[in-house]
Amino acid sequence: MHWKTMGFAALLLLVAHTAAAESALARCYEGAESRLQVRPCLEARLAEAESALRRADARTLSEMQALAGVTGRDDALMAYRAASQEFARFVTANCRWYGVRAEPGTGAGDIELDCRIRTTESRAAELGEGRADRPE
């Protein structure tokens, strides 16, 4: 078996394994007619996730500023800013690790993008983006 074929087979196994978790990678593969369509799909999903995170971040930042105005202390605001900076560093480092641990030719870049999407979506959800109990 050719090494590229083996790499693609490994990627398909990864997609099948992650499909249970409904990862962006699995969803993009399900909707793709060819592997060439997967990357643009992942990039679009990442753009959506980053947009949701920006909205959630702006809302949370506003809430922390309002809290500082009420309490006269900015410790929650400063802690939130620090957490946001650390989160961005974590996403970069952690998802890079996901990508580099994959074998060459197995879609390492797609795996890294999938990690970025999952992590970004999770943070946006944590901050309340899209939750019914949060006013728009």
C-alpha positions in Angstrom: 0.0 0.0 0.0 1.4 3.4 -1.0 2.2 5.7 2.0 -0.2 8.4 0.9 -3.0 5.9 0.6 -2.1 4.7 4.1 -2.1 8.3 5.4 -5.5 8.9 3.9 -6.8 5.7 5.4 -5.5 6.9 8.8 -7.3 10.2 8.3 -10.5 8.4 7.5 -10.2 6.4 10.6 -9.6 9.6 12.6 -12.7 11.1 11.0 -14.7 8.0 11.8 -13.5 8.1 15.4 -14.3 11.8 15.8 -17.7 11.5 14.1 -19.2 10.3 17.3 -18.2 13.7 18.8 -19.6 15.5 15.8 -16.4 17.4 15.2 -16.1 20.0 12.5 -13.7 17.7 10.7 -16.2 14.9 10.6 -19.0 17.2 9.5 -16.9 18.7 6.7 -15.8 15.3 5.5 -19.5 14.1 5.5 -20.5 17.1 3.2 -17.4 17.0 0.9 -17.4 15.3 -2.5 -13.6 15.3 -2.4 -10.8 16.0 0.1 -10.2 19.4 -1.6 -13.5 20.7 -0.2 -12.6 19.9 3.4 -10.2 22.7 4.1 -12.5 25.5 2.9 -15.3 24.0 5.0 -13.1 24.0 8.0 -11.9 27.6 7.4 -15.6 28.7 7.1 -16.4 26.9 10.4 -13.5 28.5 12.1 -14.5 32.0 10.9 -18.0 31.3 12.3 -16.6 30.1 15.7 -14.2 33.1 15.9 -17.1 35.5 15.2 -19.2 33.9 17.9 -16.3 34.2 20.3 -15.8 37.9 19.5 -19.4 38.6 20.2 -19.3 36.6 23.5 -16.0 38.3 24.4 -17.4 41.8 23.8 -20.5 41.0 25.9 -18.4 39.5 28.7 -16.0 42.4 28.6 -18.9 44.9 28.8 -20.3 42.9 31.8 -16.9 43.0 33.6 -16.6 46.8 33.0 -20.1 47.3 34.4 -19.2 45.2 37.4 -16.1 47.3 37.9 -18.3 50.4 37.8 -20.6 49.1 40.4 -18.0 47.7 42.8 -15.3 50.3 42.3 -12.9 47.4 41.7 -11.5 46.2 38.4 -10.1 42.8 39.6 -12.8 40.8 37.7 -12.1 42.9 34.5 -8.3 42.4 34.8 -8.7 38.7 35.6 -11.0 38.3 32.5 -8.5 40.1 30.3 -5.7 37.9 31.5 -7.8 34.7 31.1 -8.6 35.8 27.5 -4.9 36.3 26.7 -4.0 32.9 28.2 -6.9 31.2 26.3 -5.5 32.5 23.0 -2.1 31.2 23.8 -3.5 27.9 24.9 -5.5 27.5 21.6 -2.4 28.2 19.5 -0.1 25.8 21.5 -2.6 23.0 22.1 -3.9 22.9 18.5 -0.4 23.1 17.1 0.3 20.0 19.2 -2.7 18.2 17.7 -1.4 19.0 14.3 2.2 18.0 14.7 1.5 14.7 16.4 -0.3 13.5 13.3 1.7 11.6 10.7 2.7 13.5 7.6 0.2 13.2 4.8 -2.7 12.6 7.2 -4.3 16.0 7.1 -2.4 17.5 10.0 -3.5 21.0 9.1 -7.1 19.9 9.0 -6.7 18.3 12.4 -5.2 21.5 13.8 -8.1 23.5 12.4 -10.6 21.1 13.9 -9.0 21.6 17.3 -9.2 25.4 16.9 -12.9 25.2 15.9 -13.8 22.9 18.8 -11.8 24.9 21.4 -13.2 28.3 20.1 -16.8 27.0 20.0 -16.3 25.7 23.6 -15.0 29.1 24.8 -17.8 31.0 23.1 -20.4 28.6 24.7 -18.7 29.0 28.1 -19.0 32.8 27.8 -22.7 32.4 26.9 -22.8 33.0 23.2 -26.0 31.5 21.8 -27.4 30.6 25.2 -31.2 31.2 25.6 -30.7 32.8 29.0 -28.4 35.5 27.6 -30.0 38.6 26.1 -28.8 39.3 22.6 
